[in-house]
């Protein structure tokens, strides 16, 4: 892997608004759309990222193109990447081939209708199907970001994986207690301050072994001021260590341009779903 990719850090954010709850059927039928608290969180995030001069990637459910179009445009106008996270947070690897193709086409049309050109995709649940990379390439995507341990190129598409210990929900979400136990951690969520130390250790270890790191945060969990402080601390520690923070589409371009071509990625089968 090239030296410019070796010490890269990709900061990403998953989920926006009520899309996942609408998709799961848990959003109250009498509750309005377009007033979710995570919109305010995203605005605070954008200010924090401006202060750190960091460019991030926001993986949003394409349903939000109709509910929060102005916010998606603002994210892009402020220099960040808007990427795809399914339509309403569908468990991606459980889709049959026809449903996968139809959903991906629907998502891509909705985002492009806003003037956005999504380059990347992250599957809810962390797992892809055997057809995902090929379907993404057909739709003009340059990368996807499933769970895994080594970046690479597959079917002409860059693969920039994330690991569960670099996901804020891994430490804090009750639904991920089983995953925490699998990794040898207590089922109960640790204090928010511990997240900075744990994620920072992964970032440094990845840089030492020549792999980029992908961090995954969720706006719904960053409404807690302590969590936002922990995120800011992770970014400060990475900068102090000389690790460049780049949008995932930019890292994807570097990976695709690597000569000789990169080997196939190493993916993981662990999922919260």
C-alpha positions in Angstrom: 0.0 0.0 0.0 1.3 3.5 -0.8 2.8 5.6 1.9 0.0 8.2 1.4 -2.6 5.6 2.2 -0.7 3.9 5.0 -1.2 6.5 7.7 -4.6 7.7 6.6 -7.6 8.1 8.9 -11.1 8.2 7.6 -13.7 9.8 9.8 -17.3 8.7 9.0 -20.8 9.2 10.4 -23.6 6.7 9.9 -27.4 7.3 10.0 -29.4 10.4 9.9 -32.8 11.3 11.2 -35.7 8.9 11.5 -34.9 6.8 8.4 -34.0 3.7 10.2 -37.0 3.8 12.5 -39.3 4.4 9.6 -37.8 1.4 7.9 -38.1 -0.8 10.9 -41.7 0.3 11.5 -41.0 1.7 14.9 -41.5 5.4 14.0 -44.8 6.6 15.5 -47.5 7.1 12.8 -48.5 10.4 14.3 -44.9 11.8 14.6 -43.9 14.4 12.0 -41.0 13.7 9.6 -38.1 16.2 9.2 -37.7 17.3 12.9 -35.3 14.7 14.2 -32.9 15.8 16.9 -29.9 14.5 14.9 -30.2 17.4 12.6 -28.9 19.7 15.4 -26.2 17.2 16.2 -25.0 17.3 12.6 -24.8 21.0 12.6 -22.6 20.9 15.7 -20.5 18.2 14.1 -20.0 20.4 11.0 -18.8 23.3 13.2 -16.4 20.9 15.1 -15.0 19.6 11.8 -14.5 23.1 10.5 -12.5 23.9 13.6 -10.3 20.9 13.1 -10.1 21.4 9.4 -11.1 17.8 8.9 -13.1 16.4 5.9 -15.4 13.6 6.8 -17.8 11.1 5.1 -21.5 11.1 6.0 -23.2 7.8 5.2 -26.9 8.7 5.1 -30.0 6.7 4.2 -31.1 7.9 0.8 -34.6 8.3 2.2 -33.2 11.5 3.7 -32.8 13.1 0.2 -36.6 13.7 0.4 -36.7 14.6 4.1 -33.5 16.7 4.7 -32.4 17.8 1.2 -31.0 21.1 2.5 -29.0 19.4 5.2 -27.4 17.0 2.7 -26.5 19.8 0.4 -25.0 21.8 3.3 -22.8 18.8 4.3 -21.5 18.7 0.7 -21.1 22.5 0.4 -19.0 22.5 3.6 -16.5 20.1 1.9 -17.6 16.8 3.2 -18.6 13.6 1.4 -22.2 12.4 1.3 -22.3 8.6 0.7 -25.0 6.0 0.7 -26.2 3.9 3.7 -29.1 2.1 2.0 -32.6 3.5 1.8 -34.1 3.1 5.3 -31.2 1.2 6.9 -32.1 -2.2 5.5 -30.1 -5.2 6.7 -28.1 -5.3 3.4 -26.7 -8.8 3.4 -30.2 -10.3 3.9 -31.5 -8.8 0.6 -32.2 -11.1 -2.3 -30.5 -10.1 -5.6 -33.6 -8.4 -7.1 -34.2 -6.4 -4.0 -30.6 -5.4 -3.7 -30.4 -4.1 -7.3 -33.7 -2.2 -7.0 -32.7 -0.6 -3.7 -29.3 0.5 -4.9 -30.8 2.0 -8.0 -33.4 3.9 -5.9 -30.8 5.2 -3.5 -28.5 6.4 -6.2 -31.3 8.2 -8.1 -32.5 10.0 -5.0 -29.0 11.3 -4.0 -28.1 12.3 -7.6 -31.4 14.2 -7.9 -30.0 16.6 -5.2 -26.9 17.1 -7.3 -24.8 14.7 -5.2 -22.8 12.0 -6.8 -22.3 9.2 -4.2 -18.9 7.5 -4.6 -19.3 5.2 -1.6 -21.6 2.8 0.1 -21.7 1.3 3.6 -24.0 -1.7 4.2 -26.2 -1.5 7.3 -25.2 -4.5 9.4 -21.6 -4.3 8.0 -21.9 -7.2 5.6 -22.4 -7.2 1.8 -23.8 -9.8 -0.6 -21.7 -11.6 -3.2 -23.1 -9.2 -5.8 -22.7 -5.9 -4.0 -19.3 -4.8 -5.4 -20.4 -5.6 -9.0 -23.7 -3.7 -8.6 -21.9 -0.7 -7.1 -19.5 -0.6 -10.0 -22.4 -0.7 -12.4 -23.9 2.3 -10.7 -20.6 4.3 -10.8 -19.5 3.9 -7.1 -15.8 3.8 -6.5 -15.8 2.1 -3.0 -17.7 0.4 -0.3 -17.1 0.1 3.4 -18.1 -3.2 5.0 -16.6 -4.7 8.3 -13.2 -6.1 7.8 -9.5 -5.9 8.6 -7.6 -5.1 5.4 -8.3 -2.6 2.6 -8.1 -3.8 -1.0 -9.8 -3.8 -4.4 -12.5 -6.2 -5.5 -14.4 -6.2 -8.8 -12.8 -2.9 -9.7 -14.2 -1.2 -6.5 -12.0 -0.1 -3.6 -12.9 -1.7 -0.3 -12.3 0.4 2.8 -13.4 -1.6 5.8 -14.1 -0.7 9.3 -13.6 -2.8 12.4 -16.1 -3.0 15.2 -13.7 -1.5 17.9 -13.6 1.7 15.8 -17.4 2.2 16.0 -18.8 4.3 18.8 -22.0 2.2 18.9 -19.9 -0.9 19.6 -19.1 0.5 23.0 -22.3 2.3 23.8 -25.3 0.7 22.1 -27.2 -2.0 24.2 -28.0 -3.9 21.0 -24.3 -4.5 20.5 -23.6 -6.1 23.9 -23.2 -9.5 22.3 -20.4 -8.1 20.0 -18.7 -6.5 22.9 -18.6 -9.9 24.7 -17.3 -11.6 21.6 -14.3 -9.1 21.7 -13.7 -9.9 25.4 -15.3 -6.7 26.7 -18.0 -6.3 29.4 -21.5 -6.2 28.0 -22.2 -3.0 29.9 -21.2 0.2 28.0 -18.0 1.8 29.3 -17.8 5.5 30.1 -17.7 7.8 27.1 -14.2 8.9 28.0 -12.8 5.4 27.5 -13.8 5.6 23.8 -10.9 8.0 23.1 -8.3 5.7 24.5 -9.6 2.6 22.8 -10.1 4.2 19.4 -6.8 6.0 19.6 -5.0 2.7 20.3 -6.5 1.1 17.1 -5.5 4.2 15.0 -1.9 3.9 16.1 -1.8 0.2 15.7 -3.2 0.4 12.1 -0.7 3.1 11.2 2.1 0.9 12.5 1.1 -2.1 10.4 0.5 -0.1 7.2 -3.3 0.0 7.2 -5.7 3.0 7.1 -8.2 3.3 9.9 -12.0 4.0 9.4 -13.7 5.5 12.4 -17.5 5.2 12.6 -19.6 7.6 14.7 -23.4 8.0 14.9 -25.0 11.4 15.3 -27.7 9.9 17.5 -25.0 9.0 20.1 -23.2 12.3 19.8 -26.0 14.3 21.4 -24.1 13.5 24.6 -21.5 16.3 25.2 -19.0 13.8 26.6 -19.2 11.7 23.4 -18.5 14.8 21.3 -15.5 15.6 23.5 -14.2 12.1 23.0 -14.5 12.4 19.2 -12.6 15.7 19.3 -9.9 14.0 21.4 -9.5 11.2 18.9 -9.0 13.7 16.1 -6.5 15.7 18.2 -4.5 12.5 19.0 -4.4 11.5 15.4 -3.1 14.9 14.3 -0.5 14.8 17.0 0.7 11.4 15.7 1.0 12.8 12.1 -1.9 10.8 10.8 -3.8 12.5 7.9 -7.6 12.6 8.0 -9.1 12.2 4.5 -12.6 11.7 3.1 -13.2 8.1 2.1 -13.7 8.9 -1.6 -10.2 10.4 -1.7 -8.6 7.3 -0.1 -10.6 5.2 -2.5 -9.0 7.0 -5.4 -5.5 6.4 -3.9 -6.3 2.7 -3.5 -7.6 2.3 -7.0 -4.5 4.0 -8.4 -2.0 1.9 -6.5 0.5 0.1 -8.8 0.8 -2.8 -8.6 -2.9 -3.3 -7.8 -3.9 -4.1 -4.3 -4.7 -7.6 -3.2 -8.3 -8.6 -2.3 -9.5 -7.2 1.0 -10.0 -9.2 4.2 -13.6 -9.0 5.4 -15.2 -10.1 8.6 -18.5 -12.0 9.3 -19.4 -10.3 12.6 -22.6 -8.2 12.5 -24.9 -6.7 15.0 -27.9 -7.6 12.9 
